[in-house]
Amino acid sequence: MCRLIAGRVLCRKLLPVSDSLATDPRRPMSSSASLSDRVKSLQLPNESASRHAASEVVAWLLCLALTVIGGWLAWEKWTPQQPTKLLEAKAEPVANGSDANSGENSAGASAKPADIKKDGLVHTDSGYIIPAHQILVSPKVSGMVLTLNVEEGLRVKKGDVLAELEKVDYDADVRRSQATLQLSRKRLEELVQGARPEEIKQAEAELAETQANLDDLERSYKRNKDLFAKKGATEQELLSSEANAFAMRRRLSKLNSTLALLREGPRVERIEQAKAEVQQAEADLSKAQWRLDNCTIRAPISGTILKKNAEEGNIVNPVAFNGSFSLCDMADLSDLEVDLSVQESNISKVFKGQRCKVQPEAFKDRSYDAYVHRLMPIADRSKGAVPVRVKVRVPADEEGVFLKPEMRVTVWFYRDEKPAE
């Protein structure tokens, strides 16, 4: 704006000069020096320009300062502040709560580390908790899971029902095998007992009747033969009576054989064959019943469910490679070990039966008595170490509470052997 004002002033100053030159063109120029003085008189004053520039800088600095101050005031107003006293007041109940609950929460930052005695300590190492016996519970037969009574962390007793499989096909196999066995037994019983007295009497009666008929036919044949010799009977009558007598003799012979078999009873070979059929039917029934019984899956040991591997409606098959083959993983968490590897340079400090202390990394305020259970017979070449198993003594009321499988622990090895049981 100052420049515009200066421009207007400059125009006003130039106007008289131009007018004088225009009105009096014949006016002579005095000299070059006077012309230079006139030009200098027409230039803008430097002092005014410098004052204008300084005023602009001051204005910008003032705006920047106001912006910074306003932002800081807004941040102070909207940012929540927690006094140190308030933080201390909040921290105190947490510490008290951890002291009151001596269970799982006692291993927090405020918990006091367990007192591990250093007397007689020869080696310290770290490893991981593992169950001494971990079982993969799998069905012995395939089928669809109807009911599943399995959840992670559930404690079960030996014999508790874990799952039920569909039984339709297996129940039908049992009934079929029962019917086959019953039929085989009846056949054997019939052979062993032989013919009934009534059957023998009936055969004897048929034999006597056939013998009487044969006697009549033979007499008739003799009579026709005599008549034929005297021309009293035709040849046709003679041949007919002879044929009837021959047929009756054959029937009589057959009845005699049948009666003899009935009186003698069945052959030994047939009885043995019938016995074998009965044994086969019994084996089939036993197998079918075994399949039916195994549709109910029971806990093989008393322990805790570690992992659930199936759901209701799944098809489980113990021999399937790309399907479900197990229901759950379970273990006895009262029988725990520490799996660790001791370097070869320190293995001379470790021996079977050595007394140890086990301290979980997650619960620094707890320690458990332990002892070296066994040293593996082969070393690990890649690690340059020997695998060692340390048996941990877990109190009954802490089973599955603090020491869990795959937890990292520190093992302290002492010079003496394990304490008495």
C-alpha positions in Angstrom: 0.0 0.0 0.0 2.9 2.3 0.8 4.3 1.5 -2.6 1.1 2.6 -4.3 1.1 5.7 -2.3 4.7 6.4 -3.3 3.7 5.7 -6.9 1.0 8.3 -6.8 3.4 10.8 -5.2 6.0 9.9 -7.9 3.4 10.6 -10.6 2.6 13.9 -9.1 6.3 14.8 -9.0 6.9 13.8 -12.6 3.9 15.7 -13.9 5.3 19.2 -13.4 8.6 18.3 -14.9 7.1 16.8 -18.0 4.8 19.8 -18.3 7.6 22.2 -18.1 9.5 20.3 -20.7 6.5 20.2 -22.9 5.7 23.9 -22.5 9.2 25.0 -23.0 11.1 22.7 -25.2 13.5 25.3 -26.0 14.6 25.6 -22.4 18.3 24.7 -22.3 19.6 22.0 -20.1 22.1 23.4 -17.6 24.5 20.5 -17.4 24.9 16.8 -16.8 25.4 17.4 -13.1 22.1 19.2 -12.7 20.4 16.4 -14.6 21.9 13.8 -12.2 20.6 15.8 -9.2 17.1 15.9 -10.6 17.1 12.1 -11.2 18.2 11.5 -7.6 15.5 13.8 -6.3 13.0 11.6 -8.1 14.0 8.3 -6.5 12.0 6.7 -3.5 13.5 7.2 -0.1 15.4 4.1 1.2 14.4 4.8 4.7 10.7 4.4 4.0 11.2 1.0 2.3 13.3 -0.4 5.1 10.6 0.7 7.6 7.9 -1.1 5.6 9.9 -4.4 5.4 10.6 -4.3 9.2 6.9 -3.8 9.9 6.0 -6.9 7.8 8.6 -9.1 9.7 7.3 -8.0 13.0 3.7 -8.7 12.0 4.6 -12.3 10.9 6.5 -13.0 14.1 3.6 -11.8 16.1 1.2 -14.1 14.3 3.5 -17.0 14.8 3.8 -16.4 18.5 0.0 -16.1 18.9 -0.5 -19.4 17.0 2.0 -21.3 19.2 0.6 -19.9 22.4 -3.0 -20.8 21.3 -2.0 -24.3 20.4 -0.3 -24.9 23.8 -3.3 -23.6 25.7 -5.6 -25.9 23.8 -3.4 -28.9 24.4 -3.3 -28.1 28.1 -7.0 -27.9 28.2 -8.0 -31.0 26.4 -5.2 -33.4 27.4 -6.2 -35.5 30.6 -3.7 -35.2 33.4 -3.3 -37.8 36.1 -1.5 -36.5 39.1 1.2 -38.5 40.7 -0.8 -39.0 43.9 -3.7 -40.5 41.9 -1.4 -43.0 40.2 0.1 -44.0 43.6 -3.4 -44.4 45.0 -4.4 -46.7 42.1 -1.2 -48.7 42.4 -1.7 -49.4 46.1 -5.0 -51.5 45.8 -3.4 -53.6 43.0 -0.5 -54.4 45.3 -2.8 -55.2 48.2 -4.9 -57.4 45.9 -1.9 -59.4 44.8 -1.0 -60.0 48.4 -4.5 -61.1 49.3 -4.7 -63.6 46.5 -1.9 -66.0 47.0 -3.1 -68.0 44.0 -2.2 -67.4 40.4 -2.1 -63.6 40.8 0.7 -63.8 43.3 3.2 -64.1 40.6 2.8 -60.5 39.4 5.4 -57.8 39.4 4.8 -57.1 43.1 5.3 -60.7 44.2 8.4 -61.5 46.1 10.7 -64.0 44.4 11.1 -67.5 45.9 14.0 -68.0 48.2 16.3 -70.4 46.3 19.2 -71.6 48.6 22.6 -71.3 47.0 24.3 -73.7 49.4 25.4 -76.8 47.5 24.3 -75.4 44.2 26.4 -76.9 41.3 24.5 -76.1 38.2 21.5 -74.0 36.9 19.7 -74.7 33.6 16.3 -74.1 32.0 13.8 -76.3 30.3 10.1 -76.9 29.7 7.4 -78.7 31.6 6.0 -81.9 30.0 3.6 -84.5 31.2 5.2 -87.8 32.0 2.4 -89.6 30.1 0.4 -87.8 27.5 -2.4 -89.8 25.9 -4.1 -89.2 22.5 -7.6 -90.5 23.1 -8.8 -92.1 19.8 -11.9 -94.2 19.1 -11.3 -97.8 18.2 -14.1 -97.8 15.6 -15.2 -95.2 13.0 -18.4 -93.3 13.1 -20.1 -90.0 13.7 -19.8 -88.3 17.0 -23.2 -87.9 18.6 -22.2 -86.5 22.0 -18.9 -85.1 23.2 -18.2 -84.4 26.8 -14.8 -82.8 26.4 -13.5 -79.3 27.1 -10.0 -78.0 27.6 -9.0 -78.0 31.3 -11.7 -80.5 32.3 -10.6 -83.0 34.9 -11.9 -86.5 34.4 -11.6 -89.8 36.2 -10.7 -93.2 34.7 -13.8 -94.7 33.0 -15.8 -91.4 32.6 -17.7 -91.2 29.3 -16.0 -88.8 26.9 -18.0 -89.3 23.7 -20.7 -91.4 22.1 -20.6 -92.6 18.5 -23.5 -93.6 16.2 -24.4 -97.3 16.9 -27.0 -98.2 14.3 -24.8 -100.4 12.1 -22.9 -102.0 15.0 -26.2 -102.9 16.8 -27.5 -104.6 13.7 -24.2 -106.6 13.4 -24.7 -107.8 17.0 -28.2 -109.0 16.4 -27.2 -110.8 13.2 -24.3 -112.5 14.9 -26.6 -113.6 17.8 -29.0 -115.2 15.3 -26.2 -117.0 13.5 -24.8 -118.3 16.8 -28.2 -119.6 17.9 -28.7 -121.5 14.7 -25.3 -123.1 14.8 -25.9 -124.2 18.4 -29.2 -125.8 17.5 -27.5 -127.8 14.7 -24.8 -129.0 17.0 -27.3 -130.0 19.7 -29.3 -132.0 17.1 -26.3 -133.9 16.0 -25.0 -134.6 19.5 -28.4 -135.9 20.7 -29.0 -138.0 17.6 -32.4 -139.3 16.5 -35.3 -139.2 18.9 -36.9 -142.4 20.0 -40.1 -141.5 18.1 -38.1 -141.2 14.9 -36.6 -144.7 15.4 -40.0 -146.2 16.2 -41.4 -144.6 13.0 -38.6 -146.0 11.0 -39.1 -149.5 12.5 -42.8 -149.2 11.7 -42.1 -148.3 8.1 -39.7 -151.1 7.8 -42.2 -153.7 9.1 -44.9 -152.4 6.8 -42.5 -152.6 3.8 -41.6 -156.1 4.8 -45.2 -157.1 4.9 -45.9 -155.6 1.5 -42.9 -157.4 0.1 -44.2 -160.7 1.4 -47.5 -160.1 -0.3 -45.9 -159.1 -3.6 -43.6 -162.2 -3.5 -46.6 -164.5 -3.0 -48.4 -162.8 -5.8 -45.4 -163.2 -8.0 -45.2 -166.9 -7.2 -48.9 -167.4 -7.9 -48.7 -165.6 -11.3 -45.7 -167.6 -12.2 -47.5 -170.9 -11.5 -50.5 -169.7 -13.4 -48.4 -168.6 -16.3 -46.9 -172.1 -16.5 -50.4 -173.5 -16.6 -51.5 -170.9 -19.1 -53.7 -169.3 -16.5 -52.0 -165.9 -16.4 -50.6 -163.7 -19.1 -47.0 -162.7 -19.5 -47.8 -159.1 -18.7 -49.3 -160.0 -15.3 -46.2 -162.1 -14.5 -43.8 -159.3 -15.4 -45.8 -156.7 -13.4 -45.8 -158.8 -10.2 -42.1 -159.4 -10.6 -41.3 -155.7 -10.9 -43.4 -154.8 -7.9 -41.7 -157.3 -5.8 -38.2 -156.0 -6.9 -39.1 -152.4 -6.1 -40.4 -153.4 -2.7 -37.1 -155.2 -1.9 -35.1 -152.0 -2.8 -37.3 -149.9 -0.5 -36.8 -152.4 2.3 -33.1 -152.3 1.9 -33.1 -148.5 2.1 -35.3 -148.5 5.2 -32.9 -150.9 6.9 -30.0 -148.6 6.2 -31.9 -145.6 7.5 -32.9 -147.4 10.7 -29.3 -148.5 11.2 -28.1 -144.9 10.9 -30.7 -143.6 13.3 -29.7 -146.2 15.9 -26.0 -145.5 15.4 -26.2 -141.7 15.5 -24.4 -139.0 13.4 -20.8 -139.3 12.4 -18.0 -137.8 14.5 -16.8 -135.6 11.6 -20.2 -133.9 11.3 -20.3 -133.2 15.0 -16.8 -131.7 14.9 -17.9 -129.5 11.9 -20.9 -128.3 13.8 -18.7 -127.4 16.7 -16.4 -125.4 14.5 -19.4 -123.5 13.1 -20.5 -122.6 16.6 -17.0 -121.3 17.5 -17.0 -119.2 14.4 -20.4 -117.7 15.2 -19.2 -117.0 18.8 -16.2 -115.1 17.5 -18.3 -113.1 15.1 -20.6 -112.1 17.9 -17.7 -111.2 20.2 -16.2 -108.9 17.5 -19.6 -107.3 16.8 -20.2 -106.7 20.5 -16.7 -105.3 20.9 -17.4 -102.8 18.1 -20.7 -101.8 19.7 -19.2 -101.4 23.1 -16.4 -99.1 21.7 -19.0 -96.7 20.4 -18.8 -95.4 23.9 -15.4 -93.8 24.5 -14.2 -93.7 28.1 -11.3 -91.9 29.8 -8.3 -94.4 29.9 -6.8 -92.6 32.9 -7.6 -90.0 35.5 -6.3 -86.7 34.3 -6.9 -83.3 32.6 -8.1 -82.6 29.0 -5.3 -80.7 27.3 -6.6 -80.3 23.8 -10.0 -80.9 22.0 -9.6 -82.3 18.5 -13.2 -83.0 17.4 -16.7 -81.7 17.6 -20.2 -83.2 17.6 -21.1 -84.3 14.1 -17.5 -85.0 13.0 -16.8 -88.4 11.4 -13.9 -90.0 13.3 -11.8 -92.8 11.9 -8.8 -94.3 13.7 -7.1 -95.2 10.4 -7.8 -92.0 8.4 -4.9 -89.9 7.4 -6.8 -86.8 6.2 -9.7 -86.9 8.6 -10.2 -86.8 12.3 -8.6 -89.7 14.1 -8.6 -88.5 17.7 -11.0 -86.9 20.1 -8.7 -85.1 22.6 -5.3 -85.1 24.2 -5.2 -85.7 28.0 -2.5 -86.2 30.6 -2.1 -86.6 34.4 -0.9 -83.2 35.5 0.2 -84.6 38.9 3.0 -86.5 37.2 5.1 -83.8 35.5 8.7 -83.7 34.3 11.1 -81.0 33.1 12.6 -81.6 29.6 16.0 -79.9 29.4 19.3 -80.4 27.7 22.5 -80.0 29.7 25.7 -79.1 27.9 28.3 -81.7 27.7 30.7 -79.5 29.6 28.3 -79.5 32.6 26.9 -83.0 32.4 29.4 -84.3 34.9 27.6 -82.2 37.5 24.3 -84.0 36.9 23.5 -87.5 38.1 20.4 -89.7 38.6 18.6 -89.0 41.8 20.1 -85.6 42.2 18.1 -83.1 44.3 16.8 -80.1 42.4 14.6 -77.1 42.7 12.2 -76.0 39.9 11.1 -72.4 39.5 8.5 -71.3 36.9 9.4 -68.3 34.8 5.8 -67.1 35.1 5.6 -67.5 38.9 8.9 -66.3 40.4 7.5 -66.6 43.9 7.1 -70.3 43.7 9.5 -73.2 43.7 9.0 -77.0 43.7 11.1 -79.9 44.9 12.4 -82.2 42.2 15.0 -84.7 41.4 16.8 -86.0 38.3 14.7 -88.9 37.1 16.9 -90.1 34.2 19.6 -89.1 31.7 19.0 -90.1 28.1 21.4 -92.7 26.7 22.2 -90.6 23.6 23.5 -87.0 23.3 22.3 -84.4 20.8 25.1 -83.8 18.4 23.6 -80.6 17.0 23.3 -79.0 20.5 26.3 -80.6 22.1 24.1 -81.5 25.0 22.6 -84.5 26.8 18.8 -84.6 27.3 17.8 -84.9 31.0 14.4 -85.5 32.6 13.7 -84.0 36.0 10.7 -85.3 38.0 8.7 -82.5 39.7 6.8 -83.0 42.9 3.5 -81.2 42.5 1.2 -80.7 45.6 -2.2 -82.2 45.2 -4.0 -78.8 45.6 -1.8 -77.2 42.9 -2.3 -79.8 40.2 -2.7 -78.0 36.9 -2.7 -74.5 38.6 0.8 -73.1 38.3 2.8 -75.7 36.4 1.4 -76.3 33.0 2.8 -78.3 30.0 5.2 -76.4 27.8 5.9 -73.7 30.4 9.5 -72.5 30.8 11.1 -73.2 34.1 14.5 -72.8 35.8 16.1 -75.9 37.3 18.6 -75.6 40.2 20.9 -78.7 40.7 22.3 -79.4 44.1 25.2 -81.5 45.2 23.3 -84.0 47.3 20.8 -86.6 46.3 17.0 -86.3 46.4 15.3 -86.2 49.9 13.5 -89.2 51.2 10.0 -89.8 49.8 
